[in-house]
């Protein structure tokens, strides 16, 4: 039938149900919700509806339910709350649309300037046709780091020997504390593909064959490249490398190796090369 005024919002109403733990010889039980009287609930014992009223099967007020006859240990009993105060309104699955949501659901929230790695983002999974949550650690480019030589550290490199560089003792940033400034190795802790960039400066590089290499677990990585060449002895001499390496996140590590063939040992790093020698990288997303 038609209504005068707004249509009552009764489409999703359901009633709360309380299942009792029955004990033998008990006449008084506690209700989950407060009621005005026994007519606010429908009581069932052994699946048989009981007649409300103190002269009949039961009475109720507040959260106290009183039976006129004690229950048996074998009885089952439950109550359906039919009073307005305990009705529950739950929309059906998939019934809430965009127009039903206020923009303040988003605009009213406080923006996070620097999300924590365990913060959660909401996204739509097209393969599952469902909303999913993803932690920020798996969404952004972290772990990421950048380290450099501060000018006070030098390292001697033997002739014609691939030597692991340990001159990157100062960090610009290190999101996950994954870079070791002593060993100058990066252990990401999160599996994925990583982009790396590095450079080595030497005040002693002479005209000769000088090389730099991205190394995975102490060996040459297939994805790394070397910048090699005959360097001008009068110039500021450095070599650089960029590359992408796949890491397992737990035991894999990346470091820098240098090779020079000037005939004698040469130093890398040093005051004139401060910040020219650097090593950095970050995790790629979407690959």
C-alpha positions as CSV (number, residue, x, y, z in Angstrom):
1,X,0.0,0.0,0.0
2,X,1.2,3.6,-0.5
3,X,2.7,5.6,2.3
4,X,2.3,9.2,3.4
5,X,5.8,10.6,3.7
6,X,9.0,8.6,3.4
7,X,8.8,4.9,2.8
8,X,10.0,3.0,5.9
9,X,13.5,1.6,5.5
10,X,12.5,-2.0,6.2
11,X,14.1,-3.8,3.3
12,X,17.1,-5.1,5.2
13,X,15.7,-5.6,8.7
14,X,16.5,-8.8,10.5
15,X,16.1,-9.7,14.1
16,X,18.7,-10.6,16.7
17,X,18.7,-14.2,18.0
18,X,20.1,-15.4,21.3
19,X,20.9,-19.0,21.9
20,X,21.0,-20.0,25.6
21,X,23.2,-22.4,27.4
22,X,20.6,-24.3,29.3
23,X,21.2,-25.7,32.8
24,X,19.0,-28.1,34.7
25,X,16.7,-26.6,37.3
26,X,17.1,-23.0,36.1
27,X,14.3,-20.5,35.8
28,X,16.2,-17.2,35.4
29,X,18.3,-16.4,32.4
30,X,20.1,-13.2,31.2
31,X,19.1,-11.6,27.9
32,X,21.7,-10.1,25.5
33,X,19.5,-7.0,25.1
34,X,17.2,-5.1,27.4
35,X,13.5,-5.4,26.7
36,X,10.4,-3.6,27.9
37,X,8.5,-6.8,28.7
38,X,8.1,-10.4,27.5
39,X,6.2,-9.4,24.4
40,X,9.5,-7.9,22.9
41,X,10.8,-11.5,22.5
42,X,9.7,-14.7,21.0
43,X,10.9,-17.7,23.1
44,X,11.4,-21.2,21.8
45,X,12.1,-24.2,24.0
46,X,12.9,-27.4,22.1
47,X,11.8,-25.6,19.0
48,X,8.3,-25.0,20.4
49,X,7.1,-21.4,20.7
50,X,6.3,-20.5,24.3
51,X,3.3,-18.3,25.3
52,X,4.5,-15.0,26.9
53,X,3.2,-13.8,30.3
54,X,3.9,-14.6,33.9
55,X,0.7,-16.7,34.1
56,X,2.0,-18.7,31.1
57,X,5.5,-19.7,30.0
58,X,7.7,-16.8,30.8
59,X,8.1,-13.1,31.7
60,X,10.8,-10.6,30.9
61,X,11.9,-7.1,31.9
62,X,15.3,-5.4,31.2
63,X,17.8,-8.2,30.6
64,X,16.1,-10.7,33.0
65,X,14.1,-13.6,31.5
66,X,12.1,-15.6,34.0
67,X,10.5,-19.0,33.2
68,X,7.5,-20.3,35.0
69,X,9.0,-23.8,34.8
70,X,12.6,-24.8,35.3
71,X,14.6,-26.1,32.3
72,X,16.0,-29.5,31.9
73,X,19.6,-30.3,31.0
74,X,18.4,-31.8,27.7
75,X,16.4,-28.7,26.7
76,X,17.4,-26.3,23.9
77,X,16.2,-22.7,24.1
78,X,16.6,-19.5,22.0
79,X,14.9,-16.1,21.9
80,X,14.2,-13.9,18.9
81,X,14.2,-10.2,19.7
82,X,11.3,-8.6,18.0
83,X,11.3,-5.2,19.7
84,X,12.4,-2.2,17.7
85,X,15.4,-1.5,20.0
86,X,17.2,-4.6,18.8
87,X,16.4,-4.7,15.1
88,X,19.5,-4.9,12.9
89,X,19.7,-3.2,9.5
90,X,22.3,-4.8,7.2
91,X,22.3,-4.1,3.4
92,X,22.3,-7.0,1.1
93,X,25.6,-7.9,-0.5
94,X,26.4,-5.7,-3.5
95,X,23.5,-3.4,-2.8
96,X,25.5,-0.3,-1.7
97,X,26.3,1.9,-4.8
98,X,28.6,4.9,-5.3
99,X,25.8,7.4,-5.0
100,X,25.0,6.0,-1.5
101,X,28.4,7.0,-0.2
102,X,29.2,10.5,1.0
103,X,32.4,12.1,-0.6
104,X,33.5,12.7,3.0
105,X,34.3,9.0,3.3
106,X,37.4,9.9,1.4
107,X,37.8,13.7,1.7
108,X,37.2,13.6,5.4
109,X,40.2,11.4,6.1
110,X,43.6,12.7,7.1
111,X,46.2,12.2,4.3
112,X,49.4,10.3,5.2
113,X,52.5,12.1,4.2
114,X,54.9,9.2,4.7
115,X,53.1,5.8,4.8
116,X,54.5,3.1,7.0
117,X,55.6,-0.1,5.3
118,X,52.7,-2.0,7.0
119,X,50.0,0.6,6.0
120,X,47.3,-0.9,3.8
121,X,45.9,0.3,0.5
122,X,42.7,-0.8,-1.1
123,X,42.7,-1.9,-4.7
124,X,40.4,-3.8,-7.2
125,X,41.5,-7.2,-8.3
126,X,40.2,-7.6,-11.8
127,X,41.1,-11.3,-12.0
128,X,39.0,-12.0,-8.8
129,X,36.4,-9.3,-9.4
130,X,36.9,-8.2,-5.8
131,X,38.4,-5.6,-3.6
132,X,41.8,-6.5,-2.1
133,X,44.2,-4.9,0.3
134,X,47.9,-4.5,-0.3
135,X,50.5,-3.3,2.1
136,X,52.5,-0.2,1.2
137,X,55.7,-2.2,1.3
138,X,54.5,-4.2,-1.7
139,X,53.2,-1.2,-3.6
140,X,55.9,1.4,-3.5
141,X,59.5,1.4,-4.7
142,X,60.9,0.5,-1.3
143,X,63.3,-0.9,-0.3
144,X,65.5,1.9,-1.7
145,X,68.8,3.4,-0.7
146,X,71.6,5.8,-1.7
147,X,75.1,5.7,-0.3
148,X,78.3,7.6,-1.2
149,X,81.9,8.2,-0.4
150,X,82.4,11.1,1.9
151,X,85.9,11.8,0.8
152,X,87.7,10.5,3.8
153,X,87.8,6.8,2.7
154,X,90.1,5.4,0.1
155,X,90.6,1.8,-1.0
156,X,93.5,0.2,-2.8
157,X,92.7,-1.8,-5.9
158,X,95.3,-4.3,-7.1
159,X,96.2,-4.4,-10.8
160,X,94.1,-6.7,-13.0
161,X,92.0,-8.0,-10.0
162,X,88.2,-7.6,-9.6
163,X,87.9,-6.1,-6.1
164,X,84.7,-5.5,-4.1
165,X,84.4,-1.8,-3.4
166,X,83.8,-0.8,0.2
167,X,84.1,3.0,0.0
168,X,80.3,3.8,0.2
169,X,80.3,4.5,4.0
170,X,77.7,7.3,4.2
171,X,73.9,7.0,3.4
172,X,71.7,9.6,2.0
173,X,68.7,7.4,2.8
174,X,68.0,3.8,3.4
175,X,64.2,3.0,3.7
176,X,64.5,-0.5,5.2
177,X,68.0,-0.4,6.7
178,X,69.0,-2.9,3.9
179,X,72.4,-1.4,3.1
180,X,75.4,-2.2,5.2
181,X,77.8,0.8,5.3
182,X,80.7,-1.5,6.4
183,X,80.5,-4.2,3.8
184,X,78.8,-1.8,1.3
185,X,76.3,-4.6,0.3
186,X,72.6,-4.3,-0.3
187,X,70.3,-7.1,1.0
188,X,66.8,-6.0,0.0
189,X,64.7,-8.2,2.4
190,X,61.9,-8.0,-0.2
191,X,62.0,-10.2,-3.3
192,X,61.7,-8.4,-6.7
193,X,63.5,-6.8,-9.5
194,X,65.8,-3.9,-8.6
195,X,67.3,-1.0,-10.5
196,X,70.9,-0.1,-9.4
197,X,73.2,2.7,-10.3
198,X,76.8,3.1,-9.1
199,X,80.0,5.1,-9.8
200,X,83.6,4.9,-8.7
201,X,86.1,7.8,-8.7
202,X,89.8,7.3,-8.6
203,X,92.4,10.1,-8.3
204,X,94.9,7.5,-9.4
205,X,93.3,6.0,-12.5
206,X,95.8,6.2,-15.3
207,X,95.2,5.7,-19.0
208,X,94.3,2.1,-19.1
209,X,91.5,-0.4,-18.9
210,X,89.2,0.5,-15.9
211,X,85.9,-1.3,-15.2
212,X,83.0,-1.3,-12.7
213,X,80.6,-4.2,-12.2
214,X,77.2,-4.8,-10.5
215,X,77.7,-8.0,-8.6
216,X,75.0,-10.4,-7.3
217,X,76.3,-12.6,-4.4
218,X,79.9,-11.9,-5.3
219,X,79.6,-13.0,-8.9
220,X,79.0,-11.2,-12.1
221,X,75.3,-10.7,-12.7
222,X,73.9,-11.3,-16.2
223,X,71.8,-8.2,-16.0
224,X,74.6,-5.8,-15.1
225,X,76.8,-3.8,-17.5
226,X,80.2,-2.3,-17.2
227,X,81.5,1.2,-18.2
228,X,85.0,0.7,-19.4
229,X,87.5,2.7,-21.4
230,X,90.9,4.4,-21.6
231,X,90.7,7.3,-19.2
232,X,92.5,10.5,-19.5
233,X,95.2,10.8,-16.8
234,X,94.6,14.5,-16.5
235,X,90.8,14.3,-16.1
236,X,88.6,13.5,-13.0
237,X,88.5,9.8,-13.7
238,X,85.4,7.7,-12.8
239,X,83.5,4.7,-14.2
240,X,79.8,4.1,-13.7
241,X,77.3,1.3,-14.2
242,X,73.5,0.8,-14.3
243,X,71.5,-2.4,-14.3
244,X,68.5,-4.4,-13.2
245,X,68.9,-7.5,-11.0
246,X,66.3,-10.0,-9.7
247,X,66.8,-10.7,-6.0
248,X,65.1,-13.2,-3.7
249,X,65.0,-10.8,-0.8
250,X,66.4,-13.0,1.9
251,X,70.0,-14.2,1.0
252,X,70.8,-12.4,-2.2
253,X,72.9,-9.3,-2.0
254,X,74.3,-6.7,-4.5
255,X,77.7,-5.0,-4.3
256,X,80.1,-3.2,-6.6
257,X,83.4,-4.6,-8.0
258,X,86.1,-2.6,-9.7
259,X,89.0,-3.6,-12.0
260,X,91.9,-1.5,-13.2
261,X,94.9,-2.4,-15.4
262,X,97.3,0.4,-14.8
263,X,100.1,-2.0,-14.0
264,X,100.3,-1.2,-10.3
265,X,97.8,-0.8,-7.4
266,X,95.5,2.3,-7.5
267,X,93.3,4.0,-5.0
268,X,89.5,4.6,-5.4
269,X,87.6,7.2,-3.3
270,X,89.3,10.1,-1.6
271,X,88.7,13.7,-0.9
272,X,88.6,14.9,-4.5
273,X,86.0,12.3,-5.3
274,X,83.6,13.0,-2.5
275,X,80.0,12.1,-3.7
276,X,81.3,11.2,-7.1
277,X,81.5,7.7,-5.9
278,X,78.0,6.5,-5.1
279,X,75.8,3.4,-5.0
280,X,72.0,3.4,-5.0
281,X,69.0,1.4,-6.0
282,X,65.3,0.7,-5.6
283,X,62.7,-2.0,-6.2
284,X,60.7,-1.8,-9.4
285,X,56.9,-2.2,-9.3
286,X,54.6,-3.7,-12.0
287,X,57.2,-6.2,-13.2
